[in-house]
Amino acid sequence: MPVKFSITSLIKVLFRPRAVFEALAAAEPSAPSVFFGFALWLGLLPPLFAYFGTMQFGWRLGVEPVFLPRATVLAICGAYFVALLFGFLSGAVVARWMAITYDASQSLGRCLALMAIVGAPLAVGSVVHLYPHAFFNVLVLVPVLIWCMYLLYRGLPVVLGTGPNRGMLMASALIA
């Protein structure tokens, strides 16, 4: 049974994550469909928000905004996108590698889907980049990161089919 990720599943992730985790546990998503159908597009949001916010308002690290040339902003946003994709893929690969130790599912599709679900609030919360003020970004993104960690702790045992104790240990190891 294929799992289809869309904007409605993004809304479900934010407001009813348990239902998304259970649906994912009952399905076997393919790695390419998760990556190209959902995660890649979700990963584009933070760099796009950062680009438009930086070009419009400049970064505020203190009193005066810092404006950068367009080419520099494009390069930074491109590097941001590559770093997000690297983090997403490496997180999924490490989760798959660790699955043997924690008696969890070794499906790359499930690991990619779990990482996409866990990272979804961060992608949505990156809308704060539209007004790039360092303090404001930290004020918003730290609670969002805490929510992402909560989703990892709650969703990993369900999606990867391991016990709650092993799931907590595996999630802790992934965070470390």
SENU-295637 format. One record per atom (N, C-alpha, C, O, CB): x, y, z. Coordinates in steps of 0.02 Angstrom, whole numbers, padded with zeros to 5 digits, always signed. Atoms other than C-alpha are relative to their C-alpha. Last residue first. Glycine has a CB too. Example, Ala and Ser with C-alpha at 12.3 -4.5 7.8 and 13.67 -1.06 7.14 Angstrom:
-00042-00059-00003/+00684-00053+00357/-00039+00055+00037/-00014+00110+00045/+00020+00023-00071/+00045-00059+00000/+00615-00225+00390/+00045+00060+00000/+00097+00059+00033/-00050+00001+00062/
***
This chain:
-00071-00009-00018/+01171+00632+00975/+00042+00000-00063/+00103+00007-00059/+00024-00055+00048/-00008-00071-00018/+00996+00656+00905/+00073+00014+00017/+00101+00066-00001/-00045+00019+00060/+00005-00041+00061/+01004+00488+00818/+00010+00074+00015/+00043+00109-00024/-00068-00011-00033/-00062+00010+00037/+01067+00403+00978/-00001+00040-00066/+00051+00067-00086/+00011-00075-00015/-00053-00036-00036/+00924+00478+01077/+00066-00006-00037/+00104+00042-00042/+00007-00027+00072/+00011-00072+00012/+00799+00419+00946/+00054+00041+00034/+00079+00089+00005/-00070+00022+00024/-00020-00014+00069/+00874+00244+00954/-00008+00073-00018/+00035+00102-00050/-00040-00044-00048/-00073+00004+00004/+00865+00240+01144/+00024+00016-00071/+00075+00050-00079/+00024-00069+00020/-00027-00058-00035/+00686+00301+01144/+00076+00000-00004/+00106+00053-00014/-00023+00000+00073/+00012-00059+00042/+00639+00175+01010/+00027+00063+00032/+00055+00106-00002/-00075+00008-00012/-00051+00000+00053/+00721+00035+01109/-00008+00061-00045/+00041+00089-00068/-00005-00064-00041/-00065-00011-00033/+00615+00080+01260/+00056+00002-00052/+00100+00046-00049/+00014-00055+00051/-00008-00069-00022/+00456+00104+01157/+00068+00013+00032/+00097+00067+00023/-00054+00017+00049/+00031-00014-00065/+00477-00062+01066/+00012+00071+00022/+00059+00104-00002/+00025-00048+00052/-00040+00025-00056/+00520-00066+00882/-00035+00018+00065/-00083+00056+00065/+00072+00030-00002/+00024+00062-00030/+00411-00052+00729/+00046-00030+00053/+00059-00090+00052/-00010-00050-00053/-00050+00052+00012/+00505+00078+00626/-00014-00065+00037/+00024-00113+00032/+00068+00026+00021/-00016+00006+00071/+00356+00194+00610/+00048-00058-00013/+00039-00096-00061/+00029+00064-00027/+00060+00018+00038/+00284+00171+00785/+00019-00015-00072/-00001-00067-00099/-00052+00056+00003/+00023+00068-00017/+00448+00166+00882/-00059-00023-00042/-00064-00082-00059/-00018-00003+00074/-00047+00052+00019/+00516+00316+00783/-00023-00070+00020/-00020-00115-00022/+00067+00014+00032/+00013+00033+00063/+00361+00423+00796/+00046-00058-00017/+00026-00105-00051/+00003+00048-00053/+00066+00032+00004/+00354+00478+00977/-00009-00043-00062/-00042-00095-00059/-00054+00053+00002/+00009+00046-00056/+00539+00513+01005/-00066-00037-00004/-00069-00097+00011/+00005+00037+00066/-00046+00055+00009/+00561+00588+00831/-00009-00052+00056/-00012-00112+00042/+00073+00025-00002/+00026+00042+00053/+00405+00694+00849/+00045-00060-00012/+00021-00115-00025/-00008+00040-00065/+00058+00035-00028/+00467+00761+01016/-00029-00048-00052/-00045-00105-00036/-00054+00051+00023/-00028+00054-00042/+00634+00803+00934/-00056-00040+00032/-00051-00101+00038/+00046+00030+00055/-00028+00050+00045/+00542+00900+00798/+00029-00059+00040/+00021-00117+00022/+00054+00030-00045/+00057+00038+00026/+00439+00992+00931/+00025-00055-00047/-00003-00110-00046/-00049+00048-00037/+00023+00042-00055/+00601+01043+01018/-00060-00043-00022/-00064-00102-00004/-00019+00043+00062/-00048+00055-00005/+00668+01106+00852/-00019-00048+00057/-00011-00109+00050/+00071+00026+00011/+00015+00044+00057/+00510+01210+00831/+00047-00060+00001/+00025-00116-00012/+00006+00039-00067/+00058+00042-00017/+00534+01281+01007/-00020-00048-00057/-00043-00103-00044/-00060+00043+00018/-00018+00045-00055/+00711+01334+00956/-00060-00041+00023/-00053-00102+00030/+00029+00041+00059/-00025+00064+00023/+00653+01402+00787/+00022-00047+00056/+00021-00108+00046/+00058+00011-00046/+00050+00043+00032/+00540+01542+00846/+00027-00070-00012/-00008-00119+00000/-00023+00031-00066/+00059+00003-00042/+00650+01634+00972/-00053-00047-00028/-00088-00081+00010/-00029+00070+00009/-00015+00045-00055/+00806+01593+00872/-00061-00010+00044/-00076-00066+00066/+00059+00026+00042/-00007+00068+00028/+00732+01672+00716/+00015-00050+00055/-00014-00105+00055/+00056-00001-00052/+00068+00023+00017/+00673+01826+00813/+00003-00071-00027/-00039-00112-00009/-00032+00047-00051/+00035+00015-00062/+00846+01850+00890/-00069-00030-00013/-00089-00078+00020/-00005+00063+00044/-00031+00057-00035/+00936+01836+00722/-00038-00019+00064/-00052-00078+00074/+00072+00017+00017/-00029-00031-00059/+00816+01949+00625/+00025-00058+00044/-00013-00103+00060/-00053+00045+00039/-00061+00029-00028/+00782+01879+00453/+00033+00042+00055/+00082+00077+00043/+00049-00010-00055/-00024-00060-00036/+00600+01925+00421/+00063-00021+00037/+00059-00041+00095/-00055+00029+00049/+00024-00056+00040/+00554+01798+00287/+00015+00067+00032/+00021+00118-00002/-00076-00006-00012/-00056-00028+00040/+00666+01678+00382/-00023+00058-00045/+00019+00096-00070/+00031-00055-00042/-00028-00055-00038/+00520+01655+00504/+00060+00032-00036/+00078+00089-00021/+00021-00024+00070/+00033-00060+00027/+00440+01548+00369/+00025+00062+00037/+00019+00118+00012/-00077-00007+00006/-00050-00043+00032/+00570+01424+00431/-00032+00059-00036/+00004+00101-00064/+00040-00041-00050/-00022-00053-00046/+00437+01357+00548/+00051+00047-00031/+00062+00103-00007/+00028-00030+00062/+00055-00048-00005/+00360+01260+00403/+00020+00058+00045/+00004+00116+00030/-00063-00035+00028/+00009-00031+00065/+00525+01175+00362/-00055+00052+00002/-00048+00106-00027/-00016-00053-00053/-00056-00045+00010/+00561+01145+00546/-00006+00036-00067/+00009+00095-00072/+00066-00038+00004/+00011-00062-00038/+00387+01073+00571/+00057+00051-00008/+00044+00111-00008/-00008-00017+00074/+00053-00042+00027/+00417+00952+00426/-00013+00063+00041/-00019+00117+00012/-00063-00040-00006/-00025-00065+00022/+00584+00886+00489/-00052+00047-00025/-00038+00106-00036/+00051-00010-00052/-00032-00033-00057/+00511+00742+00591/+00024+00070-00019/+00021+00116+00022/+00059-00043+00027/+00053-00019-00047/+00394+00694+00449/+00029+00039+00059/+00001+00090+00081/-00038-00062+00025/+00040-00053+00032/+00534+00697+00321/-00054+00025+00047/-00067+00085+00053/-00031-00024-00066/-00040-00062-00003/+00650+00599+00437/-00038+00059-00032/-00033+00115-00008/+00067-00010-00036/-00004-00021-00069/+00515+00467+00462/+00038+00066+00006/+00016+00112+00040/+00033-00053+00044/+00065-00029-00017/+00481+00458+00275/+00000+00025+00072/-00027+00079+00086/-00056-00052-00010/+00006-00065+00034/+00666+00433+00239/-00065+00034+00018/-00066+00094+00031/+00005-00008-00077/-00047-00045-00034/+00677+00296+00371/-00002+00069-00032/-00001+00119+00004/+00071-00029-00003/+00028-00019-00065/+00519+00214+00303/+00046+00049+00037/+00022+00096+00069/-00012-00061+00043/+00059-00042+00012/+00585+00216+00125/-00032+00024+00065/-00050+00082+00071/-00051-00037-00040/-00025-00067+00013/+00755+00150+00182/-00059+00047-00012/-00056+00106+00008/+00047+00000-00060/+00024-00028+00063/+00669-00001+00259/+00025+00072-00009/+00012+00115+00032/-00077-00002-00004/-00058-00025+00036/+00774-00073+00400/-00019+00029-00068/+00024+00037-00111/+00050-00056-00009/+00006+00009+00072/+00628-00094+00519/+00061+00032-00034/+00082+00087-00017/-00065+00030-00027/+00050-00042+00034/+00683-00096+00701/-00001-00016-00075/+00042-00053-00100/+00015+00076+00012/+00053+00046+00023/+00774-00222+00811/-00058+00038-00032/-00117+00027-00016/-00026-00042+00059/+00059-00013-00040/+00875-00083+00896/-00060-00041-00022/-00117-00026-00003/-00018+00073-00004/-00016+00001-00071/+01046-00141+00836/-00063+00006+00043/-00068-00026+00096/+00047+00057+00017/-00019+00069-00018/+00985-00183+00661/+00010-00005+00076/-00014-00052+00107/+00064-00021-00038/+00061+00041-00008/+00894-00016+00646/+00017-00072+00020/-00022-00103+00057/-00040+00000-00064/+00011+00015-00071/+01055+00081+00676/-00058-00047+00012/-00064-00076+00066/-00011+00064+00037/-00058+00037-00024/+01105+00073+00491/-00010-00021+00073/+00008-00077+00092/+00064+00043-00006/+00003+00067+00030/+00931+00125+00436/+00057-00043+00026/+00047-00102+00040/+00002+00005-00077/+00057+00034-00032/+00932+00271+00559/-00006-00071-00027/-00018-00118+00010/-00065+00039-00012/-00023+00020-00067/+01107+00319+00497/-00056-00036+00037/-00043-00085+00071/+00023+00063+00040/-00048+00054+00008/+01045+00318+00317/+00025-00025+00068/+00032-00085+00078/+00059+00022-00045/+00037+00060+00020/+00892+00422+00362/+00046-00060-00008/+00029-00116+00013/-00037+00012-00066/+00042+00022-00056/+00993+00550+00458/-00037-00064-00016/-00042-00108+00026/-00049+00055+00018/-00045+00033-00048/+01123+00557+00318/-00039-00023+00062/-00023-00076+00089/+00057+00047+00021/-00021+00066+00026/+00987+00591+00190/+00045-00037+00050/+00037-00097+00060/+00036+00009-00066/+00058+00043+00008/+00905+00731+00290/+00021-00070-00021/+00001-00120+00010/-00050+00029-00051/+00023+00019-00066/+01068+00810+00345/-00059-00048-00002/-00062-00095+00038/-00020+00062+00039/-00050+00044-00029/+01136+00807+00168/-00021-00024+00069/-00015-00083+00085/+00069+00035+00003/+00007+00065+00032/+00974+00879+00101/+00051-00051+00027/+00034-00109+00038/+00008+00006-00076/+00063+00030-00023/+00978+01020+00228/-00009-00069-00030/-00028-00116+00005/-00059+00045-00017/-00010+00021-00070/+01162+01056+00193/-00063-00033+00028/-00058-00083+00063/+00021+00059+00044/-00042+00060+00003/+01129+01060+00004/+00012-00027+00071/+00010-00087+00081/+00068+00016-00034/+00040+00054+00028/+00985+01183+00030/+00040-00066-00001/+00014-00118+00018/-00023+00018-00071/+00050+00016-00051/+01089+01296+00143/-00042-00060-00023/-00054-00106+00016/-00046+00062+00015/-00036+00039-00049/+01232+01292+00017/-00047-00023+00056/-00040-00078+00082/+00059+00040+00029/-00016+00065+00031/+01111+01350-00116/+00037-00046+00047/+00022-00105+00051/+00042+00011-00063/+00063+00039+00001/+01044+01485+00001/+00010-00068-00034/-00020-00118-00013/-00055+00039-00036/+00015+00020-00068/+01221+01546+00035/-00063-00043+00003/-00065-00095+00037/-00008+00062+00046/-00049+00051-00020/+01266+01548-00149/-00014-00026+00070/-00010-00086+00082/+00071+00029-00005/+00015+00061+00037/+01105+01639-00195/+00047-00056+00020/+00026-00113+00029/+00004+00013-00075/+00061+00028-00031/+01135+01767-00056/-00020-00065-00035/-00039-00113-00002/-00058+00051-00003/-00019+00028-00064/+01312+01795-00119/-00059-00032+00035/-00053-00087+00063/+00030+00055+00045/-00039+00061+00013/+01254+01818-00299/+00021-00034+00066/+00021-00096+00070/+00062+00016-00042/+00045+00054+00021/+01119+01941-00243/+00038-00065-00011/+00015-00118+00010/-00037+00020-00066/+00013+00002+00072/+01244+02051-00151/-00042-00062-00018/-00038-00113+00016/+00066+00000-00040/-00051+00036+00037/+01223+02056+00039/-00016+00003-00075/-00075+00011-00093/+00006-00073+00024/+00022+00019+00067/+01126+02178+00147/+00059-00031-00038/+00114-00005-00036/-00028+00061-00038/-00057+00017+00042/+01162+02183+00334/-00028-00024-00067/-00062-00076-00070/+00046-00055+00033/+00004+00061+00040/+01026+02272+00432/+00062-00009-00044/+00094+00040-00065/-00063+00002-00044/+00002-00012+00072/+01078+02402+00563/-00005-00066-00039/+00029-00114-00022/+00062+00038-00023/+00044-00055+00016/+01035+02380+00746/-00009+00009-00075/-00066+00014-00099/+00026+00065+00030/-00002-00052-00051/+01107+02210+00785/-00050+00053-00019/-00109+00038-00030/+00072+00030+00008/-00039+00030-00053/+01114+02049+00687/+00006+00047+00059/+00024+00027+00114/+00069-00021-00024/-00008-00045-00057/+00977+02101+00568/+00035-00038+00056/+00005-00081+00089/-00068+00029+00023/-00004+00033-00065/+00993+02011+00403/+00013+00052+00054/+00054+00096+00047/+00056-00052+00000/-00068+00006-00024/+00932+02108+00252/+00000-00034+00068/-00050-00034+00103/+00034+00069+00005/-00011-00035-00063/+00750+02158+00231/+00073+00001+00022/+00092+00042+00064/-00040-00031+00053/+00048-00053-00015/+00697+02114+00053/+00021+00042+00060/+00018+00103+00058/-00069-00030+00013/+00000-00050+00053/+00844+02015-00014/-00046+00059+00016/-00031+00115-00003/-00022-00033-00066/-00064-00034+00002/+00871+01925+00150/+00001+00054-00053/+00028+00109-00041/+00057-00050-00012/-00007-00043-00059/+00688+01884+00173/+00064+00040-00001/+00065+00099+00017/-00003-00042+00062/+00045-00058+00007/+00669+01821-00006/+00005+00047+00060/+00003+00108+00051/-00072-00025-00007/-00019-00041+00057/+00824+01711+00004/-00044+00063-00004/-00019+00119-00008/-00005-00040-00066/-00060-00037-00017/+00790+01646+00179/+00021+00047-00056/+00043+00103-00044/+00058-00048+00018/+00019-00052-00048/+00612+01597+00134/+00060+00043+00018/+00055+00104+00023/-00029-00033+00064/+00041-00050+00035/+00676+01507-00020/-00021+00056+00046/-00017+00115+00028/-00061-00033-00032/-00043-00044+00041/+00816+01422+00077/-00039+00053-00039/-00016+00109-00047/+00040-00041-00048/-00044-00044-00039/+00693+01363+00212/+00046+00043-00043/+00051+00103-00030/+00041-00041+00046/+00033-00056-00035/+00558+01302+00088/+00048+00044+00040/+00048+00105+00030/-00052-00028+00047/-00007-00063+00036/+00665+01198-00030/-00028+00060+00038/-00006+00117+00027/-00035-00005-00067/-00066-00028-00011/+00685+01055+00094/+00013+00066-00037/+00058+00103-00019/+00051-00049-00021/+00001-00026-00067/+00498+01023+00091/+00067+00034+00016/+00069+00085+00051/-00015-00055+00051/+00039-00062+00002/+00507+01005-00096/-00004+00032+00068/-00004+00094+00073/-00071-00015-00026/-00037-00048+00041/+00648+00877-00086/-00036+00068-00001/-00005+00120+00006/+00008-00026-00072/-00057-00027-00037/+00563+00786+00057/+00038+00053-00038/+00058+00104-00010/+00048-00055+00019/+00017-00039-00060/+00394+00762-00026/+00061+00035+00031/+00060+00095+00041/-00031-00046+00052/+00069-00023-00004/+00385+00680-00196/-00016+00045+00059/-00066+00081+00058/-00045-00058+00002/+00017-00046+00054/+00568+00665-00240/-00071+00027+00005/-00085+00080-00023/+00009-00035-00067/-00051-00052+00011/+00627+00592-00075/-00023+00051-00052/-00023+00111-00039/+00066-00032-00021/-00003-00044-00059/+00470+00499-00022/+00048+00057-00013/+00033+00115+00002/+00023-00040+00063/+00062-00039-00003/+00439+00430-00197/+00000+00047+00060/-00026+00102+00056/-00060-00047+00004/+00003-00055+00049/+00622+00383-00218/-00064+00041+00004/-00062+00102-00004/+00006-00028-00070/-00047-00054-00014/+00628+00288-00052/-00002+00056-00052/-00003+00114-00033/+00071-00028+00004/-00063+00008+00036/+00472+00185-00082/+00044+00061+00013/+00020+00117+00019/-00012-00010-00077/-00015-00051+00051/+00341+00189+00053/+00066-00014-00036/+00113-00041-00006/+00002+00070+00032/-00071+00008+00018/+00291+00026+00138/+00017+00051-00054/+00014+00034-00114/+00015-00073-00023/-00017-00002+00071/+00127+00053+00228/+00074-00013-00010/+00112-00017+00038/-00020+00068-00031/+00039+00050+00036/+00051+00010+00397/+00018-00004-00074/-00005-00049-00109/-00074+00015+00007/-00019+00066-00026/+00187+00101+00494/-00037-00055-00037/-00011-00111-00044/-00015-00004+00074/-00066+00016+00027/+00161+00255+00384/+00023-00070+00022/+00054-00106-00016/+00051+00053+00021/+00010+00014+00071/-00024+00259+00425/+00066-00020-00033/+00067-00065-00076/-00029+00062-00036/+00034+00065+00006/+00017+00243+00610/-00012-00018-00073/-00005-00077-00091/-00067+00002+00038/-00046+00053-00019/+00145+00384+00604/-00032-00069-00009/+00000-00115-00035/+00024+00009+00073/-00049+00006+00055/+00026+00497+00508/+00049-00056+00015/+00066-00095-00029/+00037+00067-00011/+00035+00031+00057/-00113+00465+00634/+00047-00010-00059/+00043-00061-00094/-00061+00043-00021/+00009+00072-00015/+00006+00501+00779/-00034-00036-00057/-00015-00092-00074/-00042-00008+00065/-00057+00041+00021/+00060+00665+00699/-00009-00074+00013/+00016-00116-00025/+00062+00024+00035/+00017+00068-00020/-00112+00745+00709/+00057-00048-00019/+00047-00092-00061/-00066-00023-00033/+00055+00000-00048/-00088+00935+00705/-00020-00070+00024/-00049-00076+00078/-00058+00034-00030/-00002-00054-00049/+00079+00967+00620/-00053-00006+00054/-00041+00013+00112/-00008+00066-00035/-00061+00006-00039/+00096+00801+00532/+00002+00052+00055/+00023+00038+00111/+00063+00007-00045/+00010+00054-00048/-00086+00810+00478/+00061-00009+00044/+00055-00022+00104/-00016-00065-00036/+00045-00027-00051/-00054+00979+00397/-00013-00053+00054/-00015-00037+00114/-00068+00023-00032/-00039-00048-00038/+00095+00906+00304/-00042+00030+00056/-00017+00039+00112/+00028+00055-00045/-00038+00040-00049/-00012+00757+00254/+00046+00045+00041/+00061+00029+00098/+00041-00054-00036/+00046+00022-00053/-00134+00882+00178/+00037-00044+00051/+00022-00041+00111/-00059-00039-00030/+00009-00056-00047/+00009+00967+00085/-00049-00020+00056/-00042+00004+00112/-00026+00063-00038/+00024-00061+00033/+00053+00801+00006/-00006+00055+00053/+00015+00047+00110/-00068-00013-00036/-00012-00060-00039/+00134+00634+00047/-00022+00060-00040/-00008+00065-00100/+00075+00006+00020/-00005-00061+00040/+00058+00479-00030/+00008+00059+00047/-00033+00071+00090/-00064+00009-00045/+00017-00058-00040/+00091+00313+00054/+00011+00061-00043/+00063+00068-00074/+00043+00004+00066/-00044-00058+00003/+00087+00160-00056/-00026+00057+00044/-00086+00065+00055/+00006+00024-00072/+00042-00059+00000/+00000+00000+00000/+00045+00062+00000/+00080+00074+00049/-00048+00000+00061/
***
